[in-house]
């Protein structure tokens, strides 16, 4: 992992947003943008494939929004004008919200990244690819968030123009089975790997669970048939009776077998492409508006990749669509524990 970035504050701007409706505000790629401003390579994982979690502070300031109000001009008789007028809304009358969606921060995602990293290294080794053959920035896998060839938000300079930056190549896995190769993403519908052999993008958590043996949904299935409810040996060893006889009671044994034997998490089936592990989680929400002129949020972003969604909630019957500027300050970078 590269040293902690000295330039750890980044500025962004969303596209046009919806009024009272969540709108895609863009995809955040912190390793890409930190690489641009610090002129060294940052990544989503260590060189052993362990995911890095970026702890950040979002800051979004209250500002003046330009709204479009219909029929708000009245003529001398008090009738509403049919002409739409553009007006400037007082910031205190509007609320802006932004939510941060990330992949799940758990052992499945950690192990998936480590295993894919090891698989890629093994594939290269078996094919005679040496480290000297690799590009300087090919040591870590560059993941997509939820689609192939993802488009990322650009970070802005002090004049409001996007930094030029360099080229952020995406990682492609070409294992000799699929000639075109495929990319790796963190969230999104998985594939049934028994039937789909030429994917364009693979969801790593779903793929990892397909690569390992799954526990039986009924964790003590073998105990349903044995020991026998009326085992003579157990009846001799243990003095558990219901009516003075030497046999254990049916109720105690049956009840013990039926408690705590089912998984508290979703049962995984590789043929089912939508699972809990393929879904993003909301890692936080930042809000600014009446009474909150500057909204802040501290949250953890696994892999340094996130999807942002935002919305305006305007009063006075206005339709607010203005983009929103926000800052991101990196507070810490640590290895995912799982």
C-alpha positions as CSV (number, residue, x, y, z in Angstrom):
1,X,0.0,0.0,0.0
2,X,1.3,3.5,-0.9
3,X,1.9,5.9,2.0
4,X,-1.0,7.9,3.4
5,X,-1.8,10.7,0.9
6,X,-0.6,14.1,1.9
7,X,-3.2,15.6,-0.5
8,X,-6.2,13.9,1.1
9,X,-8.9,16.4,0.2
10,X,-10.9,16.1,-3.0
11,X,-13.7,18.1,-4.6
12,X,-16.5,16.8,-6.8
13,X,-19.7,17.9,-8.5
14,X,-22.7,15.8,-9.4
15,X,-24.7,16.1,-12.5
16,X,-28.2,17.5,-12.6
17,X,-30.3,16.1,-9.8
18,X,-34.0,15.3,-9.4
19,X,-36.5,17.1,-7.2
20,X,-37.9,14.8,-4.6
21,X,-36.5,11.8,-6.4
22,X,-33.1,10.0,-6.0
23,X,-30.9,10.6,-8.9
24,X,-27.6,8.8,-9.9
25,X,-24.9,11.3,-8.8
26,X,-21.9,9.4,-10.1
27,X,-19.4,6.7,-9.0
28,X,-16.6,7.6,-6.7
29,X,-13.1,6.1,-7.3
30,X,-10.8,7.3,-4.5
31,X,-7.7,5.3,-5.6
32,X,-7.9,6.9,-9.0
33,X,-8.3,10.4,-7.7
34,X,-5.7,10.1,-5.0
35,X,-3.3,8.9,-7.6
36,X,-3.9,11.9,-9.7
37,X,-3.4,14.5,-6.9
38,X,-0.5,12.7,-5.2
39,X,1.3,11.5,-8.3
40,X,1.8,8.0,-7.1
41,X,-0.3,4.8,-7.4
42,X,-3.1,4.1,-5.0
43,X,-5.2,1.0,-5.1
44,X,-8.3,-0.8,-3.8
45,X,-6.2,-3.6,-2.3
46,X,-2.8,-4.4,-0.9
47,X,-0.3,-6.2,-3.1
48,X,-1.5,-9.4,-1.5
49,X,-5.0,-8.7,-2.6
50,X,-6.4,-7.7,0.8
51,X,-9.1,-5.0,0.3
52,X,-8.4,-1.5,1.7
53,X,-11.1,0.4,3.4
54,X,-11.1,4.2,3.0
55,X,-12.5,6.1,6.0
56,X,-13.6,9.5,4.7
57,X,-15.5,12.6,5.6
58,X,-18.1,14.0,3.2
59,X,-18.9,17.7,3.3
60,X,-21.8,19.3,1.5
61,X,-22.6,23.0,1.9
62,X,-26.0,24.7,1.7
63,X,-26.1,27.0,-1.3
64,X,-28.5,29.0,-3.5
65,X,-30.4,26.8,-5.9
66,X,-32.1,28.0,-9.1
67,X,-35.6,26.7,-9.4
68,X,-38.3,26.7,-12.1
69,X,-41.7,27.7,-10.7
70,X,-44.8,27.4,-12.8
71,X,-47.6,30.0,-12.8
72,X,-46.3,31.9,-9.8
73,X,-46.6,35.4,-11.3
74,X,-49.9,37.0,-10.8
75,X,-51.3,39.7,-13.0
76,X,-53.0,42.8,-11.6
77,X,-56.3,41.0,-11.3
78,X,-54.7,38.3,-9.2
79,X,-54.9,35.6,-11.8
80,X,-51.9,33.3,-12.2
81,X,-49.7,33.9,-15.2
82,X,-49.3,31.0,-17.6
83,X,-45.6,31.8,-18.2
84,X,-43.0,29.9,-16.3
85,X,-40.5,32.1,-14.5
86,X,-37.0,31.3,-13.4
87,X,-36.3,32.4,-9.8
88,X,-33.6,32.0,-7.2
89,X,-34.7,30.0,-4.2
90,X,-33.4,30.9,-0.8
91,X,-31.1,28.1,0.4
92,X,-33.0,28.0,3.7
93,X,-36.1,26.7,1.8
94,X,-34.4,23.7,0.3
95,X,-32.9,20.5,1.5
96,X,-30.3,18.4,-0.3
97,X,-29.5,14.8,0.5
98,X,-26.9,12.4,-0.7
99,X,-26.5,8.8,0.2
100,X,-23.3,6.7,-0.2
101,X,-23.7,3.1,-1.5
102,X,-20.8,0.7,-1.0
103,X,-20.2,-3.1,-1.2
104,X,-20.5,-5.1,1.9
105,X,-17.6,-5.0,4.4
106,X,-17.4,-8.6,5.4
107,X,-15.3,-11.8,5.2
108,X,-16.8,-12.9,2.0
109,X,-15.7,-9.7,0.1
110,X,-12.3,-9.9,1.8
111,X,-11.7,-13.5,0.9
112,X,-13.1,-13.0,-2.6
113,X,-10.6,-10.3,-3.4
114,X,-7.7,-12.3,-1.9
115,X,-8.7,-15.4,-3.9
116,X,-9.1,-13.6,-7.2
117,X,-5.7,-11.9,-6.6
118,X,-4.1,-15.3,-6.0
119,X,-5.9,-16.8,-9.0
120,X,-4.7,-14.1,-11.3
121,X,-1.1,-14.6,-10.0
122,X,-1.3,-18.4,-10.5
123,X,-2.7,-17.9,-14.0
124,X,0.2,-15.7,-14.9
125,X,2.8,-18.0,-13.3
126,X,1.5,-21.1,-15.1
127,X,1.6,-19.1,-18.4
128,X,5.2,-18.0,-17.9
129,X,4.3,-14.4,-17.2
130,X,7.0,-12.8,-15.1
131,X,6.8,-9.7,-12.9
132,X,9.1,-7.9,-15.3
133,X,6.4,-8.4,-18.0
134,X,3.9,-6.4,-16.0
135,X,3.1,-2.7,-16.1
136,X,4.2,-0.7,-13.0
137,X,0.5,-0.4,-11.9
138,X,-0.7,-3.9,-12.6
139,X,0.2,-5.4,-9.2
140,X,-3.3,-4.9,-7.8
141,X,-6.7,-5.6,-9.4
142,X,-8.7,-2.6,-10.4
143,X,-12.3,-3.4,-9.7
144,X,-15.5,-2.0,-11.2
145,X,-18.3,-1.1,-8.8
146,X,-21.4,-2.5,-10.5
147,X,-20.8,-2.6,-14.3
148,X,-18.1,-3.2,-16.9
149,X,-15.9,-0.3,-17.9
150,X,-17.3,1.9,-15.2
151,X,-17.5,5.7,-15.7
152,X,-16.1,7.6,-12.7
153,X,-16.6,11.0,-11.2
154,X,-13.8,13.5,-11.9
155,X,-12.2,15.4,-9.1
156,X,-12.0,19.2,-9.6
157,X,-9.4,21.8,-9.2
158,X,-9.8,25.2,-7.5
159,X,-11.2,26.8,-10.6
160,X,-13.9,24.2,-11.0
161,X,-12.3,22.3,-13.9
162,X,-11.6,18.6,-13.8
163,X,-8.0,17.5,-13.3
164,X,-6.5,16.0,-16.5
165,X,-5.1,13.0,-14.8
166,X,-3.7,10.0,-16.6
167,X,-5.2,6.7,-17.8
168,X,-7.0,4.5,-15.3
169,X,-6.8,1.1,-17.0
170,X,-9.3,-1.5,-15.8
171,X,-8.3,-5.0,-14.9
172,X,-9.3,-7.8,-17.3
173,X,-9.0,-11.5,-16.5
174,X,-8.2,-13.7,-19.5
175,X,-8.1,-17.3,-18.3
176,X,-7.9,-18.9,-21.7
177,X,-11.5,-20.1,-21.5
178,X,-13.0,-16.7,-22.5
179,X,-10.9,-15.3,-25.3
180,X,-12.3,-11.7,-24.7
181,X,-11.6,-11.8,-20.9
182,X,-13.9,-10.4,-18.2
183,X,-13.8,-7.6,-15.6
184,X,-14.4,-7.9,-11.9
185,X,-17.0,-5.9,-10.0
186,X,-18.1,-5.5,-6.4
187,X,-21.9,-5.5,-6.6
188,X,-24.5,-6.5,-9.1
189,X,-26.3,-9.6,-10.4
190,X,-24.0,-12.7,-10.3
191,X,-23.9,-15.5,-12.9
192,X,-24.5,-19.2,-12.8
193,X,-20.9,-20.3,-13.5
194,X,-22.1,-23.8,-14.4
195,X,-23.9,-22.5,-17.5
196,X,-22.4,-19.1,-18.3
197,X,-18.8,-19.5,-19.6
198,X,-18.2,-16.2,-21.4
199,X,-19.2,-13.3,-19.1
200,X,-18.1,-9.7,-19.6
201,X,-18.1,-8.9,-15.9
202,X,-18.1,-11.1,-12.8
203,X,-19.4,-10.2,-9.3
204,X,-16.6,-11.3,-7.0
205,X,-18.7,-12.1,-3.8
206,X,-21.1,-14.3,-5.7
207,X,-18.3,-16.0,-7.6
208,X,-16.4,-16.7,-4.4
209,X,-19.3,-18.4,-2.8
210,X,-19.7,-20.6,-5.9
211,X,-16.0,-21.6,-5.5
212,X,-16.4,-23.1,-2.0
213,X,-18.4,-25.8,-0.3
214,X,-21.5,-24.4,1.3
215,X,-22.7,-25.5,4.7
216,X,-25.9,-27.6,5.0
217,X,-28.8,-25.2,5.7
218,X,-29.7,-27.6,8.6
219,X,-26.5,-27.6,10.5
220,X,-27.3,-30.6,12.6
221,X,-29.1,-32.6,9.9
222,X,-27.3,-35.8,11.0
223,X,-28.7,-35.5,14.5
224,X,-32.3,-35.6,13.2
225,X,-32.1,-39.3,13.0
226,X,-29.5,-40.1,15.6
227,X,-29.1,-40.3,18.5
228,X,-32.3,-42.2,19.0
229,X,-34.8,-40.5,21.3
230,X,-34.9,-43.7,23.3
231,X,-31.3,-44.9,23.1
232,X,-30.8,-47.6,25.7
233,X,-27.1,-46.5,26.2
234,X,-28.1,-42.9,26.8
235,X,-30.9,-43.9,29.1
236,X,-28.4,-45.9,31.2
237,X,-25.9,-43.0,31.3
238,X,-28.3,-40.1,31.9
239,X,-31.2,-40.0,34.4
240,X,-33.7,-38.1,32.2
241,X,-37.2,-39.4,32.6
242,X,-40.7,-38.4,32.0
243,X,-42.7,-40.9,33.9
244,X,-40.2,-42.8,36.1
245,X,-39.0,-44.9,33.2
246,X,-35.3,-45.1,32.2
247,X,-36.0,-43.5,28.7
248,X,-35.3,-39.8,27.9
249,X,-38.4,-37.9,27.1
250,X,-39.3,-37.3,23.5
251,X,-39.9,-33.6,24.1
252,X,-36.5,-32.8,25.5
253,X,-34.5,-34.6,22.7
254,X,-36.7,-33.3,19.9
255,X,-36.7,-29.8,21.2
256,X,-32.9,-29.8,21.5
257,X,-32.5,-31.0,17.9
258,X,-34.7,-28.3,16.5
259,X,-33.2,-25.2,18.1
260,X,-30.5,-23.1,16.5
261,X,-29.9,-25.4,13.6
262,X,-30.8,-23.0,10.7
263,X,-28.5,-20.3,9.2
264,X,-29.3,-16.7,10.2
265,X,-28.1,-15.6,6.7
266,X,-29.4,-16.4,3.2
267,X,-28.8,-19.9,2.0
268,X,-26.6,-19.7,-1.1
269,X,-27.4,-21.4,-4.4
270,X,-25.1,-20.6,-7.3
271,X,-27.9,-21.0,-9.9
272,X,-29.6,-18.1,-8.2
273,X,-27.9,-14.9,-9.5
274,X,-29.4,-12.4,-7.1
275,X,-28.3,-12.9,-3.5
276,X,-27.8,-10.7,-0.5
277,X,-24.0,-10.7,-1.2
278,X,-24.6,-9.1,-4.7
279,X,-26.4,-6.1,-3.2
280,X,-24.9,-2.8,-2.1
281,X,-25.4,-1.3,1.4
282,X,-26.1,2.3,2.3
283,X,-23.0,3.4,4.3
284,X,-24.3,6.8,5.2
285,X,-26.3,9.8,4.2
286,X,-25.4,13.5,4.3
287,X,-28.0,16.3,4.4
288,X,-27.9,20.0,4.3
289,X,-30.8,22.5,4.4
290,X,-32.9,24.3,7.0
291,X,-30.9,24.4,10.2
292,X,-27.9,22.4,8.7
293,X,-25.9,24.8,6.5
294,X,-23.0,22.4,6.2
295,X,-23.8,18.7,6.2
296,X,-21.0,16.2,7.1
297,X,-20.8,12.4,7.1
298,X,-18.0,10.1,8.2
299,X,-18.2,6.6,6.7
300,X,-16.1,3.7,5.5
301,X,-15.8,2.9,1.8
302,X,-14.5,-0.7,1.1
303,X,-12.1,-0.8,-1.9
304,X,-12.4,3.0,-2.1
305,X,-15.3,2.6,-4.6
306,X,-18.9,3.9,-4.1
307,X,-22.0,4.9,-5.9
308,X,-23.6,8.2,-4.9
309,X,-27.2,9.1,-5.2
310,X,-28.6,12.6,-4.4
311,X,-31.8,14.5,-4.4
312,X,-33.2,18.0,-3.7
313,X,-36.3,18.5,-1.6
314,X,-37.5,22.0,-2.3
315,X,-40.3,23.9,-0.7
316,X,-42.4,26.6,-2.5
317,X,-43.4,24.1,-5.2
318,X,-40.1,24.5,-7.0
319,X,-38.4,22.0,-9.3
320,X,-34.8,22.0,-8.3
321,X,-32.3,20.3,-10.6
322,X,-29.0,22.0,-9.9
323,X,-25.8,20.0,-9.5
324,X,-24.3,19.8,-6.1
325,X,-20.6,20.3,-5.1
326,X,-19.2,18.2,-2.3
327,X,-15.8,17.5,-0.7
328,X,-14.3,14.2,0.4
329,X,-11.5,14.1,2.9
330,X,-9.6,10.8,3.5
331,X,-9.1,10.2,7.2
332,X,-7.7,6.7,7.2
333,X,-6.9,3.7,5.0
334,X,-6.8,0.3,6.6
335,X,-7.0,-3.4,5.6
336,X,-10.5,-5.0,5.6
337,X,-10.8,-7.4,8.6
338,X,-13.8,-9.4,7.5
